[in-house]
Amino acid sequence: MTDTQGLQWTDAFLLGYEPMDDTHREFVEIVDKLLTCPDADMAGLLRAFIVHAEEHFGLENTWMEETGFPPRDCHISEHKAVMESAVQVEDLVRSGDFATGREFAAELANWFPGHADYLDSALAQWMAKRKLGGVPVVLRRNLQFER
């Protein structure tokens, strides 16, 4: 998941609702790049993260609002806090504060697994149940690779 090198996708992140899983793969890719990029690439990657997060969180927020997802207020509040932080950090990175950019990327890598496990998994089940009539069955591989 997270290590000193970055954030890697793992089947542990699968939630069983394909549109969400696909978006989460993109999230992990972008955060991994932020964690491992040269300073010169950080501002552009942070901008790419913000664009991704606006779409990612916007989609989840829309699902929650349109379907009356009960714990949506807490979930939407977390999304809003991440977006506010991202915009503030972007300003700092543009002024040359790459250390804060890396700290933010590390916080995203630490935040994401818990957010996905609790808030997003509940939403994935809610969406699957509404769309398919039942909760998803998620098969996760327990693959470990040597580096």
C-alpha positions in Angstrom: 0.0 0.0 0.0 2.2 2.9 1.1 5.9 2.7 1.6 8.9 5.0 1.1 8.6 4.6 -2.6 5.0 5.5 -3.2 1.4 4.2 -3.2 0.7 1.0 -5.1 -2.6 -0.3 -6.2 -3.6 -3.5 -4.5 -6.7 -5.7 -4.6 -7.3 -4.7 -1.0 -8.6 -1.4 -2.4 -11.3 -3.2 -4.6 -14.9 -2.3 -3.5 -16.9 -4.2 -6.1 -18.5 -1.2 -7.8 -16.6 -0.9 -11.0 -17.0 2.8 -11.7 -15.6 3.6 -8.2 -12.8 1.0 -8.4 -11.7 2.5 -11.8 -11.7 6.0 -10.3 -9.7 4.7 -7.3 -7.1 3.2 -9.5 -6.6 6.6 -11.1 -6.4 8.2 -7.7 -3.7 5.8 -6.5 -1.7 6.3 -9.8 -1.7 10.1 -9.4 -0.8 10.0 -5.7 2.0 7.6 -6.4 3.4 9.9 -9.0 3.1 12.9 -6.6 5.1 10.8 -4.0 7.9 9.9 -6.4 8.1 12.8 -8.9 11.0 15.2 -9.3 10.4 18.7 -7.9 10.1 20.1 -11.4 7.0 17.9 -12.1 5.2 18.4 -8.8 3.1 21.5 -9.7 1.8 19.9 -12.9 1.0 16.6 -11.1 -0.7 18.4 -8.2 -2.9 20.2 -10.8 -3.6 16.8 -12.4 -4.6 15.5 -8.9 -6.9 18.5 -8.4 -8.6 17.9 -11.7 -9.0 14.2 -11.0 -10.3 14.8 -7.4 -12.8 17.3 -8.6 -14.2 14.7 -11.0 -13.8 11.8 -8.6 -15.4 13.5 -5.6 -18.0 15.2 -7.7 -19.1 11.8 -9.1 -19.3 10.3 -5.7 -21.1 13.3 -4.3 -23.6 13.2 -7.1 -24.3 9.5 -6.5 -24.8 10.2 -2.8 -27.2 13.1 -3.4 -29.2 11.5 -6.2 -29.7 8.3 -4.2 -30.2 9.7 -0.8 -27.2 7.9 0.7 -27.8 8.3 4.4 -24.2 9.2 5.7 -23.5 11.5 2.8 -22.8 14.6 4.9 -19.7 13.1 6.5 -18.5 11.7 3.2 -19.0 14.9 1.3 -17.3 16.9 4.2 -14.1 14.7 3.8 -14.1 15.3 0.1 -14.4 19.1 0.6 -11.6 19.1 3.2 -9.2 17.3 0.8 -10.1 19.7 -2.0 -9.5 22.7 0.2 -6.1 21.4 1.3 -5.1 20.5 -2.3 -5.8 24.1 -3.5 -3.8 25.5 -0.6 -0.9 23.2 -1.2 -0.9 23.9 -4.9 -0.3 27.6 -4.1 2.7 26.6 -1.9 4.1 24.3 -4.4 3.9 26.9 -7.1 6.0 29.2 -4.9 8.6 26.4 -4.5 7.6 24.7 -1.3 8.0 21.1 -2.6 8.3 19.7 0.9 4.8 20.6 1.7 3.7 19.1 -1.6 5.3 15.8 -0.6 3.8 15.9 2.9 0.4 16.4 1.3 0.9 13.5 -1.1 2.0 11.3 1.9 -1.1 12.4 3.8 -3.3 11.4 0.8 -1.6 8.0 0.7 -2.3 7.6 4.4 -5.9 8.9 4.2 -7.1 7.0 1.2 -7.1 3.4 2.5 -9.3 4.3 5.6 -11.6 6.5 3.5 -12.0 3.7 0.9 -12.5 1.0 3.6 -15.2 2.9 5.5 -16.9 5.6 3.6 -16.4 4.4 0.0 -17.1 0.8 0.7 -20.5 1.7 2.2 -21.3 3.8 -0.9 -20.1 1.0 -3.2 -22.5 -1.4 -1.5 -25.3 1.1 -1.5 -24.8 1.7 -5.3 -24.5 -2.0 -6.1 -27.6 -2.8 -4.1 -29.6 -0.1 -5.9 -28.3 -1.0 -9.3 -28.0 -4.8 -9.1 -30.3 -5.7 -6.2 -27.5 -6.9 -3.9 -24.1 -6.1 -2.4 -21.1 -6.9 -4.5 -19.0 -10.0 -4.1 -15.3 -8.9 -4.2 -12.6 -11.4 -5.0 -9.2 -10.1 -3.9 -5.9 -11.7 -4.8 -3.3 -11.9 -2.1 -0.4 -11.3 -4.4 3.0 -10.3 -3.1 5.8 -9.3 -5.4 9.4 -9.1 -4.5 11.2 -5.9 -5.4 
